[in-house]
Amino acid sequence: MDLDHVALATRDVTPTLELFVGELGGLVLFGGQGPGFRPMQVRLGDESDGMTVELLEPWDTEHNDFLERFLTRNGEGPHHLTFKVPDLAAALDRVGTAGFQPVGVDVSDPDWKEAFLHPREAHGTVVQLAESHHRLETRAELLEHVRTHGADGHPRWWPETPPPGARHGLLRRVVVATPSLPATLGFFAGLLGGEEVAAGEGWVELAWPGAGRVKLEHRPGVPPGIDRLEGDIDGPASEHVVAGTRLLLAPR
């Protein structure tokens, strides 16, 4: 199992692209359209370091209004975490045995099978489990393709991005607040396979093979779920709000 990306819901990707690409030198990977939403992904890192952010805009809401309802209820902000699995059926057996009840299970597309864990069970955050069988399977293959041919669009709906900035921002981790650190650690480490790589008073950081990281913070009195994103940058420390989500960047 591998942490593939964090998804943020927004009504307009333009300001986020101006920051991610125009200031931090991120790379747009691909995007497309589906009933109710249109996604695109940006890499803040390289083949072996950093993380990917997926941006979601409402689209074709008359056929599916799930994202519009989310934005109306919650405003812009974190929407879900996606974990890639080699075998979705086996993953669903595992989570079912652990007492979880997946929703939105869809195995109709042989190239993309998915299921979700509700925030009530996933400690405040929607978790997507996905089995993918696309042509560009590894991150290195995908990044090489994009650098050579540009981002894939099905269709390319997002605005023209600015020239890549030179400050080279790198997304390091997603920070999740929780009132119960042991229970949340059991979920992200025990069920989702995160490896503990650092810990301190009231927090634990987990990593997955593709360099994605989640930091769990004990925060009594704070709603559970994604609190912020953290990374580093060539230059002074800075703080931003992107798609309704705090992004803290520390100098390298």
N, C-alpha and C positions, 0 to 999 in steps of 0.2 A: 504494500500500500504506500502511496506517495502523495504528499500535499502538492497539488498542481497549481492552484491559484486562489486568490481571494477576490470576490465579486462585490462591486459597489453599484448601488442603484442611483441614477441621476436623471434629471430631465434634459440635460444638455452636456454632452461630453466635452464641448469645446474648451472651457476653462481648465479642465483636468489635463487635456492633451497639451495645452500651452505650457503647463507646469511640467508634466511628465516628460514630454519630448523637447519643448523649446528651452526649458531651463535645466532639466536633469539628464538629458541625452538618452531618454528611453527609446525603445524600438517597438513600433506598432507591428504586431504579428499577423493578425487576421480578424475578420469580422463577418457578420452575416445578418440575416433577418429570419424571424420566426413568429408564429402567432403570439401576439402580446408583447414582444420585446425584440430589440435588435442589440446584439452583443458585439464587443470588440475587445481585443486583448493587447496589453502593452507590457513589454518585458523591462523591468528595472534591474538589470543585471546581465550576466552573460551565460555561457553554457553550464558553468559549474557553480555560480554564485549569484545571489539575489533571488527575487521572486517575480511572479507574473500577477498583474492586476487585470481583472475583467471589468469592463464598464458596461452597464445595462441601461438602455433607454426604452421607455414605453413605445410600442409600435403595434399597429393593427389591433388595437385594444377591443374593437367590437367582436373579435373572435376569441380573445382571451385577455382578461383584464387583471391578471394576477399581479403584474408589476405596477400597474396604475393604482390598484388597491393598496399595495405596499407603500407606495410613495404618498398617497393621500393619508394613510394612517400614520406613517412613521416619518415622512420626509426623506430627503436624500440621506444615504448612509450605507453602511455595510449590509449586504444581502445574504451572502453564503460563502462557505468554504468548500472547495471541490477537492476530493481525494480520488485519484485514479487507482483502480484495482485491476489485477490481471483477469479475474473471473468474478463477474457481478453475482452470479448465482451462488458461488461459494461464499462471497462476502455477505449476501443476504441471509444465508444459513447461519453464519457466524453471529450477525447482529440479532437475528431472531432468537437464537439459542441464549443470547445474553439478555433477552427480555425486551428488546426494542421492537417497535412496529414501524417499518419503513412505509413511506407514502409516495405517491407519484411514480410507482415502478413502471418503467417503459422499456421493453426489450424488443420493440418492433423494428428498430433499425440495427442491422448487424454490425454497423460501424460505430454506433454510439448507443450504449445501453446505460440507463441511469435509474437511480432511486434516491430518495431524500429521507433524512431524519429531521423531525420537527424540532423547533427550538425548545419546546417543553422537555424533550428527551435529550437534546444535544447542548444543554447548558447555555441556552440563550441565543444560539446561532444555528441557522439552517445549515445542515451538512449534506452535500451532494456526494454520492458514490457513483463513479462512472467507469465503465469499461469501454476503451477506445481502440479502434482498429483502423486508423487513418494511415495514409501513405507515408507521411513524414512522422514516424513514430517517436524518434528520440528528439530531445531538445536541441542537440547539436545539429541534427538534420534540418529541423525547422528554422533555426536561426541562420544557418548557411543559405537556405532557400530564400528567406526574406531579405538577407543582405544582397543577394544576387538578383532577385526578381521583384522585390518589393512585397508589401503585405498582400495576402490573399483576401479578396472580398467577394462575398456571395449574397448580395452585391456589396461593393465598396460604398457605403452610405455616409461615413463619417467625413467631417470637413478636412480640407487640406491641412496637413500638420506643418508647423514651423520647422526651420532647420534645427537639427539636434543641437542642444546646448552642450557646453564644454565642461560643465561642473561634475558630470558623471555621478548622479545620485544612484544609490543602491538600496533597494528595499530588503531589509533584513528579517523582519518578523511582524506577525500579527499579534497584538496584545489583547488577551481575553480576560475580562474581569469576572470574578466568581465569588459568591459568598461561602463556597465549600471547596477549598483547594483539593482535599483528598478525593472527593467524588469526581471533580472535573479532571483531575490527573488520571483517575482510573478510566475515564472515557477516552481522553485524547492519547494516552499512552497504552492503556490496556486494550481498548477496543480498536483504536485507529493506528496503533503501531508507532507512535512517536517515541524517540529515544531521548532520554534525559541528558542534556549536555551542559546545563548550568543550573544553579539553584542558590537561593538566599533566603533571608527572613521574609516569609509570606509570598514567595514566588518560585516558579520552576519554569525553565525553558526547555522545549522539546524540538527535535529536528527530525526531518525525513530525508530519504536518500537524495532527492533532487535539490537540496539546500533550503527548502521551505522550512520556516520555523514558527512556532506558536509559543508565546510567553504567557503563562497563567499567573494572574495576580489575585491574591486574596483581598477582596474589596467588600467588606460587609456594608450593607445599606445601599449598594450600587446595583442597578439592574444587571443581571448576568448577560454576557455576550461580548462581541468585539468592541473594545474601548478605543483603540487607536492603531495606527501603523507606525513602525519605527524603521529608520535606516541610517545610512551615513552618506557623506558628500564631500567632494573636494572643495573646501571652503568653510566659511563660518557656519555655526549651527543656525538652523532656521526651523520655523514652525508654520505649517500651512493647514488649511481646511480644504480638502479635495473631495468632491461629491459627498459633502456632508460628513466627512471623516477626518479626524485629526491625523496629520502626518508630521512626525518629529524626526528631524535629520541632525545627526551629530557629526562634527568634523572628524575626518579620518586621522 
